[in-house]
Amino acid sequence: MELRYLRYFVAVAQTQHFTRAAEILGMSQPPLSQQIRRLEQEVGTPLFHRLTRGVELTDAGEAFYEDACQILALSDAALEKAKGIARGINGKLYLGVTSSNAFHIRIFAVLRQFQHDYPQVMLHQKEDNMATLMQELDEGLIDVAFVRLPCENSKIFNLKLIDEEPMLIALHRSHPLADEAELALSELCDTPLVIFPQAVAPGLYELIYNACLRAGIDMSHPQQASQFSSSLSMVSAGFGFAIVPQSMSCFSHPLVTFHRIKGEVLKTDVALAWRKFERSPAVKRFIDNF
């Protein structure tokens, strides 16, 4: 059964008149009457009582009308949904956010604005380490990822820089240097470094590791945290000091202080990564918002 038959039928049912329905449909009355006859033949029963000045639905027509309206509504919704997906205003978007970016205000401000502007795009967000997100992005399990550079694996993706952040020193409140606004890494030679595993973010790990080596810090047995966020928890527990992005200074803990790094310029770039030759309109529209 063709959808146009249902549209003809609904128009006649709503106007209760072949001529008025034909005018609404932009066609002449005889072809409309013929199409309704064919529909009734296909259904196997009359759908209308033909009256002197119009028509009215039979019992079968009443039941058929309800279903026809639902079918047409679903058809129209499916059409609009497909058009929306093609324009990037409908569908789903799978986002990855590194744990260190979970504190970055601009990322989540843009996510909120995007959700406001395109409420029909469902955002699925997950937080994980950079190595895992890069692998999932490569395998198509997520559509975009917010990462931190340097990151060797990021070279196989398209990148859009969002921010450049200085790195800060995080200390326990009881540390003798906790009241200093600015510290040289060399002043922390007697304090253990708390750092995430190299496999989590190799490029960023090397940046921090080499800076500490240059400062004369013993790197033979650093304290290991699973993520940036857990490194701050370890600092608050007195394990040592950590080097973290500035945005993580919003981490509110009465036992953790943050300090600018004197002399050594340590910065990390926040970037949006997506696959090369990406064809998804929703992904392209999302990227354009940054």
C-alpha positions, 0 to 999 in steps of 0.5 A, spaced: 500 500 500 502 506 497 503 512 502 499 517 497 493 512 498 493 514 506 494 521 505 488 521 500 484 517 505 485 522 511 484 528 507 477 525 505 476 523 512 477 530 515 473 534 510 468 529 509 467 531 502 471 529 495 471 535 492 474 539 498 479 534 499 481 534 492 482 542 492 487 541 499 491 535 495 491 540 489 488 535 484 481 534 481 476 530 484 475 524 479 482 521 480 481 522 487 475 518 487 478 513 483 484 512 488 479 511 494 476 506 490 482 502 489 484 503 496 477 500 498 478 494 493 485 493 496 482 493 503 477 489 501 471 493 504 468 500 503 471 505 508 466 511 506 458 511 506 457 516 500 452 521 501 448 526 497 452 532 500 459 528 502 461 522 505 462 519 512 466 513 515 464 506 515 466 503 522 472 500 518 473 506 515 473 509 523 478 504 525 483 505 518 483 512 519 486 512 526 491 507 524 492 511 517 494 518 521 499 514 526 502 511 520 503 518 516 505 521 523 511 516 523 512 517 516 513 524 516 517 524 523 522 518 520 523 523 514 524 529 518 529 525 522 533 523 516 533 530 514 535 532 520 541 527 521 543 529 514 544 536 516 547 534 523 541 537 527 539 530 529 542 523 531 547 521 536 554 523 538 559 519 542 564 524 546 571 522 549 574 526 555 580 525 558 580 525 565 585 531 565 580 535 561 574 534 566 575 540 569 576 544 563 570 550 563 570 551 556 569 544 554 563 543 558 560 550 556 560 549 549 557 542 550 552 545 554 551 550 548 551 545 543 546 541 547 541 547 547 542 549 540 541 542 537 537 538 542 535 533 538 542 530 538 543 526 543 550 527 546 554 520 550 560 522 554 565 518 557 571 520 561 577 515 560 585 516 559 588 519 553 591 512 550 584 509 551 580 514 548 585 515 542 584 507 540 576 508 541 576 514 536 581 510 531 576 504 532 570 508 531 567 507 538 567 514 539 566 520 534 570 526 537 575 526 543 578 532 547 585 530 548 591 534 551 598 535 547 603 533 546 600 526 544 604 522 539 598 518 537 594 524 535 598 525 529 593 520 525 587 525 527 585 531 525 586 536 531 583 543 533 586 547 538 582 549 544 586 552 549 593 552 551 594 551 559 600 552 563 602 547 568 602 548 575 605 545 581 600 541 586 603 541 594 600 538 600 598 544 605 603 542 610 609 543 605 614 548 607 613 551 601 606 551 600 605 559 602 609 561 596 605 563 589 611 561 585 616 555 585 622 552 581 622 545 580 629 544 583 626 547 590 622 540 590 628 535 590 626 532 596 619 531 595 617 525 591 613 526 584 606 523 583 605 522 576 600 518 572 603 511 568 607 513 562 602 508 558 596 513 559 599 519 556 606 518 553 607 525 550 605 528 556 608 524 561 615 525 557 614 533 558 613 532 565 618 527 566 624 531 562 622 537 566 623 534 573 630 530 570 632 537 568 631 540 575 635 535 578 629 531 581 630 523 583 625 520 577 628 513 579 621 511 583 616 516 582 609 515 586 604 513 581 597 515 580 592 512 575 590 519 572 591 526 573 585 527 578 587 521 582 594 524 583 591 530 586 588 526 591 594 523 592 597 530 594 592 531 599 594 525 602 601 527 603 604 522 597 608 528 594 607 533 589 604 533 582 604 537 576 597 538 573 594 543 568 592 550 570 584 548 570 585 543 575 586 548 580 579 548 581 579 542 585 577 544 591 581 541 597 583 544 603 590 540 603 592 542 596 595 548 594 597 550 587 603 554 585 606 557 578 612 554 576 618 559 576 623 558 570 621 552 567 615 553 562 611 547 562 604 548 557 599 543 555 595 544 549 587 542 549 585 539 543 579 536 539 580 530 535 576 527 530 578 522 524 580 524 518 575 524 512 569 524 517 563 524 514 558 525 519 554 531 519 553 531 526 560 531 528 562 536 523 557 541 526 559 540 533 567 541 530 564 548 528 562 550 534 569 550 537 
